[in-house]
């Protein structure tokens, strides 16, 4: 199996589409929120979105999901309390180390986001095609990703 591909998802349909295409190509994915989505949508929204997407495509391998908390420690703490599986945050030390400790005690990972290698589905007119193209680039075994229909 290939290394996980990353997708920036903005709604439930984006997440489901990314998981469906990943399932078809047998590639694990990491679902990432939009930058600062913890502030805009909230941790409860993100947790529910991920749960619904995984329920809709249970055979897909979603390695993890990451909620971006921007540079807001309070938002990060709310996400940790909400029980999301992973967050990303940009805060200087010693605040970052405190958040790592709190998150670790709660079973929440703090992970970096490689924004430049993620496929952002914002404004996509063809999310399935965009997902197929992104995953096809990462999968040497798929010569014609558009042939999936």
C-alpha positions as CSV (number, residue, x, y, z in Angstrom):
1,X,0.0,0.0,0.0
2,X,1.2,3.5,-0.8
3,X,2.0,6.4,1.6
4,X,-1.1,8.4,2.6
5,X,-2.3,11.1,0.3
6,X,-3.6,14.3,1.9
7,X,-6.8,16.1,1.0
8,X,-8.1,19.4,2.3
9,X,-11.8,18.9,2.7
10,X,-14.4,21.7,3.3
11,X,-17.6,19.6,3.6
12,X,-19.0,16.1,4.0
13,X,-19.2,15.5,0.2
14,X,-15.5,16.4,-0.2
15,X,-14.5,13.9,2.5
16,X,-16.8,11.1,1.1
17,X,-15.4,11.7,-2.4
18,X,-11.8,11.5,-1.2
19,X,-12.5,8.3,0.7
20,X,-14.3,6.7,-2.2
21,X,-11.5,7.4,-4.6
22,X,-8.9,6.3,-2.1
23,X,-10.9,3.0,-1.6
24,X,-11.0,2.4,-5.3
25,X,-7.2,2.8,-5.6
26,X,-6.4,1.2,-2.3
27,X,-4.5,4.2,-1.1
28,X,-4.7,5.5,2.5
29,X,-5.6,9.2,3.0
30,X,-5.3,11.9,5.5
31,X,-8.2,14.3,5.6
32,X,-7.3,17.8,6.6
33,X,-9.6,20.7,7.4
34,X,-9.3,24.1,5.8
35,X,-6.8,26.4,7.4
36,X,-8.3,27.8,10.6
37,X,-11.4,25.6,10.4
38,X,-11.5,25.0,14.1
39,X,-12.5,28.6,14.6
40,X,-15.0,28.7,11.7
41,X,-16.7,25.3,11.9
42,X,-15.7,24.1,15.4
43,X,-14.4,20.9,16.6
44,X,-17.8,19.2,17.0
45,X,-18.6,19.9,13.4
46,X,-15.2,18.4,12.3
47,X,-15.6,15.3,14.5
48,X,-19.1,14.7,13.1
49,X,-18.0,15.3,9.5
50,X,-15.2,12.7,9.8
51,X,-17.5,10.2,11.5
52,X,-20.2,10.5,8.8
53,X,-17.6,10.3,6.0
54,X,-16.1,7.1,7.5
55,X,-19.5,5.6,8.0
56,X,-20.4,6.3,4.4
57,X,-17.2,4.7,3.1
58,X,-16.2,2.2,5.8
59,X,-13.8,0.2,3.6
60,X,-11.6,3.3,2.9
61,X,-8.4,3.7,4.8
62,X,-8.4,7.1,6.3
63,X,-5.2,7.1,8.3
64,X,-6.1,10.2,10.3
65,X,-8.0,13.5,10.1
66,X,-6.4,16.8,11.2
67,X,-8.3,19.8,12.3
68,X,-6.3,23.0,11.8
69,X,-6.5,25.3,14.8
70,X,-4.3,28.1,13.3
71,X,-2.5,30.0,16.0
72,X,-5.3,29.8,18.6
73,X,-4.4,27.8,21.8
74,X,-8.0,28.2,23.1
75,X,-9.4,26.7,20.0
76,X,-6.9,23.9,20.2
77,X,-7.9,23.2,23.8
78,X,-11.6,23.1,22.7
79,X,-10.7,20.6,20.0
80,X,-8.8,18.4,22.4
81,X,-11.8,18.5,24.8
82,X,-14.1,17.6,21.9
83,X,-12.0,14.5,21.2
84,X,-10.9,15.1,17.6
85,X,-8.2,12.6,16.7
86,X,-5.5,15.2,15.6
87,X,-5.0,18.9,15.4
88,X,-2.5,21.2,13.9
89,X,-1.5,24.4,15.6
90,X,1.2,27.1,15.2
91,X,2.1,28.6,18.6
92,X,5.6,29.3,20.0
93,X,7.1,27.5,22.9
94,X,6.4,27.1,25.8
95,X,2.7,27.2,24.8
96,X,3.3,24.5,22.2
97,X,4.9,22.1,24.6
98,X,2.0,22.6,27.1
99,X,-0.5,21.8,24.3
100,X,1.5,18.7,23.3
101,X,1.3,17.5,26.9
102,X,-2.4,18.1,27.3
103,X,-3.2,16.6,23.9
104,X,-1.1,13.5,24.7
105,X,-3.0,13.0,28.0
106,X,-6.2,13.1,26.0
107,X,-5.2,10.8,23.2
108,X,-5.1,13.6,20.6
109,X,-2.2,13.9,18.3
110,X,-0.6,17.3,17.3
111,X,0.6,16.9,13.7
112,X,2.1,19.2,11.1
113,X,0.2,19.8,7.8
114,X,2.1,19.8,4.5
115,X,-0.2,22.3,2.8
116,X,1.8,22.4,-0.4
117,X,1.4,18.7,-1.1
118,X,-2.3,18.4,-0.2
119,X,-5.0,18.4,-2.7
120,X,-7.4,21.3,-1.8
121,X,-10.9,20.6,-2.9
122,X,-12.1,24.1,-2.4
123,X,-13.9,25.4,-5.4
124,X,-13.4,22.2,-7.3
125,X,-15.9,21.7,-10.2
126,X,-14.9,18.0,-10.3
127,X,-13.9,16.7,-6.8
128,X,-13.8,13.1,-7.9
129,X,-11.6,13.9,-10.9
130,X,-9.3,16.1,-8.7
131,X,-9.1,13.2,-6.2
132,X,-8.4,10.7,-8.9
133,X,-5.7,12.9,-10.5
134,X,-4.0,13.5,-7.1
135,X,-4.1,9.9,-6.1
136,X,-3.1,8.8,-9.5
137,X,0.1,10.9,-9.3
138,X,1.0,9.1,-6.0
139,X,0.2,5.6,-7.2
140,X,2.6,4.0,-9.6
141,X,0.2,1.1,-10.1
142,X,-2.6,3.1,-11.6
143,X,-1.9,4.1,-15.2
144,X,-5.3,5.7,-16.0
145,X,-7.0,7.0,-12.8
146,X,-9.8,8.6,-14.9
147,X,-10.8,5.2,-16.1
148,X,-12.4,4.5,-12.7
149,X,-15.6,6.3,-13.8
